[in-house]
């Protein structure tokens, strides 16, 4: 079964590369055009030149043979042939390689689109947007009231955005606001590791982990346990300083066009 799946992936990769080659315009890549071309699009030797591998090696890939193509070669192909973010992700998935630019490709910003920020104000329950490494990029008034003393604090323009991990592990008030703090903190750490599994060598992530490890013995301990847990919904309890204990059901959504973002909503249970 495993061999059949690998063979199917090679055939699909071959067909995908052929489709990309056929739609390419030789003049766009500095190759000559003329009546001697038997088919539209790029030739195999031209694709090989763009990718930076031998024509024979590229031909074998297009024939679906059992050969490997490096992540660097895929990166050159995706960049030089101007693949979209979805096409790039599909290419790396078929080839069984990890994208050196991360799971989200080169065109994606860590910021949140203004429309999503505006939509937060239309949500009546506590809701917030988290970025790639869990910076809080936007939140509504209900979330500010829930996370009092943190999200309702005035911040200067250009100031580092608040971060959920920093709040959980470095803010003393989090230990009283989050019911069963240790259980929640362990879960958050496991979810964060799962969320970042495709970018564990990213310098920005390494800096974030190093910062938290140095500042919090609890985070250092939980991170070393290598627990992995997909971010899930479920019950969330808070002990609010003014409203007492509050119970929510959490839902986390990812916008299709901005998969590095997480929209978290807390519905009163």
N, C-alpha and C positions, 0 to 999 in steps of 0.2 A: 504493500500500500504506500509506504514511504517513497519507494522508487517511482511508483506511478505518479505520485504527486509532484516529485521533482521533475519528472519528464514532462508533465503537463505545464509546469511553470516555465521550463526551457522553451517549449513550443509557443507559449503565450508571449514570452519575452522576444522570441524571434519574430513573431507576427507584429508585435508592437514596434520593434525597431524598423521593420520593413515599412510600416505605415508612416513612421516619422521620416524615414529616408525618402519615401515617395512624395511626401508633401513639401520637402525642402526645395528651395530655388537655388540652383548652382551659383547664380550671379550674386546672391546675398552672402556667399561665403568666398567670393573671389575666384570661383572656378569658371572656366570658359563655357560658353553655351554655343550651340550650333546644330546644324541638321544631322550631324553624325551621331547624336544621342538617340538611342533607340526607344528610351522610355523617359517619361517625365521624372523629375526629382533628382536626387543625388545618386551617384554610383557608390558601390560598396567600398572601392578604394578611397573615395572622397570622405565617406563616413569614417573609415579607419583613420584617415589623416586628421579629421576633426577630433576624434576620440584620443588619438595618440597611441594607437596600437597597430600591429601589422595587418595588412589586408587579409592574409590567410586566417589570422586569429579572429578578426571581425567576421569573416565569412562563416567560420565554424559556429560562431554565436548565432548568426542569422539562420543557420541550418539546424539549430536546436541541439547541437552536439553537447556532450558533457564537458564543457570548459567553463572556467571561472573568469569573470570580469571584475577588476578591482573597483573599490569605492572611488578612488581618484579618477579612473577612467569614466565611470558613471557620472561623476561630478563635472568633468569636462564636457561630456556629451550633453548633459542637462543644461549646463550654462551656455555652451556655444550654440546649441540648437533652440535656445530660448523656450524650454519647456515650462508649462504652467506649474504652479505648486502641486496641483493634483497629479499631473503627469509625472512630475519628478518623484513624488511619493510612490506612485504606482511602479515606476521604473526600478527604484531601489527595492521595493517589496518583491517584485518578480525575480530580481537578481539575488535576493537573499543577502543584501548588504545594508549596513546602517549608514544613513545619510550623514556625512561629516558636518553638514549645516544644521543638523537636528531634524526632528520629526516633522517640523512645520515648514521647512524650506527657507529660501533666502528672502522671500518677499514679505514675510510676516513681521509686523512690529509687535513689541511687547505692550504697546499701549492699547487702550480700548477705544473703539469707534465712538464718536460723539452720539450717534443714534442710540447705541446701547446704554450709554450713560443717561440719556434723556428718558429712555424707557424705564429705568429704575424708579423714577419718580411716579410712574403710573402703577407700580406694584404696591399694594396696600400692606402686604406682610413684609417683615424684615427681609431685605434682599441686598446682595453685594456681588461685585465682580472681582475675581482674583486673577492675577496674571500668571505667567509661566512658573515663577517660583514663589507664588502666593502673596505677592504684593496686593494690597487692596487698592484697586484702580477706580472704584466708584461704589457708592452705597446710597441707599435712600434714607429718608428721615426715620423710618421705623427701625432700621438697623442701627442708626446713631443712638436712638433712645435705648435700644437693647444693650449695646456695647457702650454704656455711659462711661465717661472718663477716658475713652479711647477714640472712638469714631466721632464723637461730638466735640472734640477739641479742635479749635481753630488752627489751621496750618498755613504757613507762608507759601507763596508760589515758588516752585522749584525745590521745595523741601522733599526729602526722601519719603515716599509713600509709606503708610503704615503696613505692616506685614503680619499675617496671621500667626506665623511661627514665632516671631519675636513677641507678639502679645501673649501667646500661650506659655512660653517658657521664660520670658524676661519681665513681664508685667506682673507684679504681686497681686493686683486685683483679679487677674485671671483665675487664680487658685480658689477664690471665693465665688466668682461668677459662674464658673463651670462646675456643675455638680459632678462628683467623682472625678476630680481633676486628673489623677494619675491614669485612670482608665482612658479618659478622653485624650490625654497627652500621648499615651502610647499609640492610640489609634491614629491620631493626627500624624505622628512620625511615620507609621507604616503606610499611610495613605500618601504621604509626601514622597516616600521612597518609590512607591509604585508609579506615581505620577511622573517622576523624573527618570524612569528606568532607561529612557532612550538618550539621556544627556548627562550621564554620570561623570563624563570627562569634560563637561563644559566648565571653563574657568569661572563663570559667573555662579554656577551651582556650587562649585568647590569652595569659592569664597563664602557663600551663604552658609554652607555646612560648617566650615572652619570657624566662622564667627559664632554660630550658635553653640558649637562644641566647646569653644573657649569660654563662653559666657554662662553656659548652663550644664551642670553635671548631669542633670536629668536627661537633657537632650542627647548628650554624649553617650550615656548609657543605653538609651532606647535606640539610637542610630546604630550602635555597634551590634545590636541584636539582629539586624537585617530582617526584621519582620516586614512583610509586604502585604498590603491590603488595598484592593480597589476602593476608590471613594464611593461610598454608598449612602443612600438615604437612611431614614430611621429616626428613632427618638433622640431628641436633644433636650437636656434639662439645664436650666439656668437658675441661679439664685440671685435675683436682681436686688440691689440695695434699696430700691423704693417699692418694687412691686412683688417682692417675695419670690417664691419658686414658680417658674413658668415652664411649661412643657410644649415643645414644638416637634413637628415632623419635618425633617430636612429633605430637600430635593436639590440635586446638582445637575445642571445642564451645560452642554458645550455647544456654542454656536458653530454651525458647519463651516463657515468661512473664517473662523478665528478659533481654531481648536486648542490654542494655548490658553484661552480664557475659560473660566468656570463661573457660571452664574448660579449662585447659591440662594435658595429661598427657604424660609422657615415659616411653615404654616402652623398656627396655634392648634394644638391637639385637643 
